[in-house]
C-alpha cells in the first residue's frame, strides 16, 4: 500500500470523525434558524466564539508539541504523563478562576452569567480530552477516535433536537408529562448549551482510560522543552482564532446597536455554508499532521509533501466550485428563514478563504518539522492584524461583507507568507503551474457562476461539469492509483 493510499484512508476516517462536530453545526442551522430569531442566534454564535478562543488558550499548543515529542522520544509514556499533568493542572486553575470572576466576565462581554457557567464547563471538558485524542491519533487508532467523536455528535444532535423541537410538543400536548420538570419557556439558548455540555461530559468519560494509567511522571526538563516548542503555537492559535471568530464578535460592537445582533446572525448563518470547505480542510489536516512528523526523517519527504498539497488543491477547488454552484439549493435546506439569506453574497468569499487556509496548513509543514514554530506565530499574528484593521476600518461602510473580505485577505496573506519562508528554510518541490491552473479555473468559474450569471443553476452545472472534465483528463490515472490500489 503506497503512503498516499494509506494517508487518504486514515484521512477519511480521522476526517469523518473530526468534521462531524462541524457538520453538526451545519445540520443544526435549520433548527437554530427555525426556532431562534436572528438576534438570539447571534447570541449563541457569540458565546461559541468565546468558547473557541478559550479552547485555544487551554490547549496552548500542547497537542502539536505532543506529536513532535511523542514521535521523537524513546520514553513515550513520560511524554504522555507529562502532557496530561500539564493540561489537567491548567484546566483546574482555569475553572476555579473563571467561576470566581464569572459575574464580572458576564458584565464585561454583556452575556448572561448562566451562559458563562455552561461555557466554562464545556471549555474545561474539551481541554481534558485534548491529550487522549492526540494519543489515539499518534498511535494510529482511527476507529476508536471516530467512535468517540461520532458518539459526541449523536448525543449533542439528539439532545438539541429533543430540547428545541420535541420537548415543546410533548408539553403542549400533555402539560402533566414527566418532562414538565425540565421544561422552561424562553430557555432555548440554555438548552443548546446544556446539550453541548452533556455531550462533552460523555466524551470525557469515554476517554478517561488514558488518565487511568498507573505511572504518572512529570518530567520538568521535558515539559520545558515542550512549552518552548508550544508557546509560538499558542500565539499562532490565538491569532488564528481571532481570524476565525473576531469578525462575529466585532460586528456586534461596530454596527448600530438596534441591528447588530440581527446582522451578526445573518452573517453567521450564511458563513456556515462556507463550512463545507472548512470541513474538508480540517479532515485533511487531521490525517496529514501525524504523517508530517512520522515521515519527516524518511528519504526525500518533501516529494510526498508536494504530492499531498497538490491533491488537496484539486479536491478543494472542486468543493469551492460545487458549493458556489449549488449555494441556492443548499441555503433552502439549511437556512429556513429568508431573512437570513440577505448575507448570501459572502459565501464565495468565505469558501475561498477556507481554501486558502487549508493550503496554508499544508504549507506549514516546514516550520513544524524544522522546529521553527515561531514563524507560525509571526505569520498568524500578521493575519490577525489584517483581520482587525480591515474590520475596524470597513465594517461601518460595508457591514458584514467587510468581515468576509478581511477573512479572505488574512488567510491569503498567511498562505503566501508561509510559502515564501518555506522556500527559504525547507524547499518543497510544489507543482506551481498545475496548482495555479486549478486554482485560477475554479475561482474564475465560481465568479462567473455566482456573480456574473447570478447563480443560474444550469450555467453553474455546465461550468462544474467542464471543470470536472478537465480534472478527469489530467488526473484520472493518478487518482485511480491512489484510491483503487489494493
Secondary structure as the mmCIF struct_conf table of DSSP 4:
data_model
#
loop_
_struct_conf.conf_type_id
_struct_conf.id
_struct_conf.beg_label_comp_id
_struct_conf.beg_label_asym_id
_struct_conf.beg_label_seq_id
_struct_conf.end_label_comp_id
_struct_conf.end_label_asym_id
_struct_conf.end_label_seq_id
HELX_RH_AL_P HELX_RH_AL_P1 UNK A 3 UNK A 27
TURN_TY1_P TURN_TY1_P1 UNK A 28 UNK A 28
HELX_RH_AL_P HELX_RH_AL_P2 UNK A 29 UNK A 35
BEND BEND1 UNK A 36 UNK A 36
HELX_RH_AL_P HELX_RH_AL_P3 UNK A 38 UNK A 59
TURN_TY1_P TURN_TY1_P2 UNK A 60 UNK A 61
HELX_RH_AL_P HELX_RH_AL_P4 UNK A 62 UNK A 72
BEND BEND2 UNK A 74 UNK A 74
HELX_RH_AL_P HELX_RH_AL_P5 UNK A 76 UNK A 100
TURN_TY1_P TURN_TY1_P3 UNK A 101 UNK A 101
HELX_RH_AL_P HELX_RH_AL_P6 UNK A 102 UNK A 109
TURN_TY1_P TURN_TY1_P4 UNK A 110 UNK A 110
HELX_RH_AL_P HELX_RH_AL_P7 UNK A 113 UNK A 128
TURN_TY1_P TURN_TY1_P5 UNK A 129 UNK A 129
HELX_RH_AL_P HELX_RH_AL_P8 UNK A 130 UNK A 138
TURN_TY1_P TURN_TY1_P6 UNK A 139 UNK A 140
HELX_RH_AL_P HELX_RH_AL_P9 UNK A 142 UNK A 161
HELX_RH_PI_P HELX_RH_PI_P1 UNK A 162 UNK A 166
HELX_RH_AL_P HELX_RH_AL_P10 UNK A 167 UNK A 173
TURN_TY1_P TURN_TY1_P7 UNK A 175 UNK A 176
BEND BEND3 UNK A 177 UNK A 177
HELX_RH_3T_P HELX_RH_3T_P1 UNK A 178 UNK A 182
TURN_TY1_P TURN_TY1_P8 UNK A 185 UNK A 186
HELX_RH_AL_P HELX_RH_AL_P11 UNK A 188 UNK A 206
TURN_TY1_P TURN_TY1_P9 UNK A 207 UNK A 207
HELX_RH_3T_P HELX_RH_3T_P2 UNK A 208 UNK A 212
BEND BEND4 UNK A 214 UNK A 214
HELX_RH_AL_P HELX_RH_AL_P12 UNK A 220 UNK A 254
BEND BEND5 UNK A 255 UNK A 255
HELX_RH_AL_P HELX_RH_AL_P13 UNK A 257 UNK A 271
HELX_RH_3T_P HELX_RH_3T_P3 UNK A 272 UNK A 274
HELX_RH_AL_P HELX_RH_AL_P14 UNK A 275 UNK A 294
TURN_TY1_P TURN_TY1_P10 UNK A 295 UNK A 297
BEND BEND6 UNK A 298 UNK A 298
TURN_TY1_P TURN_TY1_P11 UNK A 299 UNK A 300
HELX_RH_AL_P HELX_RH_AL_P15 UNK A 301 UNK A 325
TURN_TY1_P TURN_TY1_P12 UNK A 326 UNK A 326
HELX_RH_AL_P HELX_RH_AL_P16 UNK A 327 UNK A 334
HELX_RH_3T_P HELX_RH_3T_P4 UNK A 338 UNK A 346
HELX_RH_AL_P HELX_RH_AL_P17 UNK A 347 UNK A 363
TURN_TY1_P TURN_TY1_P13 UNK A 364 UNK A 364
HELX_RH_AL_P HELX_RH_AL_P18 UNK A 365 UNK A 369
TURN_TY1_P TURN_TY1_P14 UNK A 370 UNK A 371
HELX_RH_AL_P HELX_RH_AL_P19 UNK A 373 UNK A 398
TURN_TY1_P TURN_TY1_P15 UNK A 399 UNK A 399
HELX_RH_AL_P HELX_RH_AL_P20 UNK A 400 UNK A 425
BEND BEND7 UNK A 426 UNK A 426
HELX_RH_AL_P HELX_RH_AL_P21 UNK A 432 UNK A 447
HELX_RH_PI_P HELX_RH_PI_P2 UNK A 448 UNK A 452
BEND BEND8 UNK A 453 UNK A 453
TURN_TY1_P TURN_TY1_P16 UNK A 454 UNK A 455
HELX_RH_AL_P HELX_RH_AL_P22 UNK A 457 UNK A 483
BEND BEND9 UNK A 484 UNK A 484
#
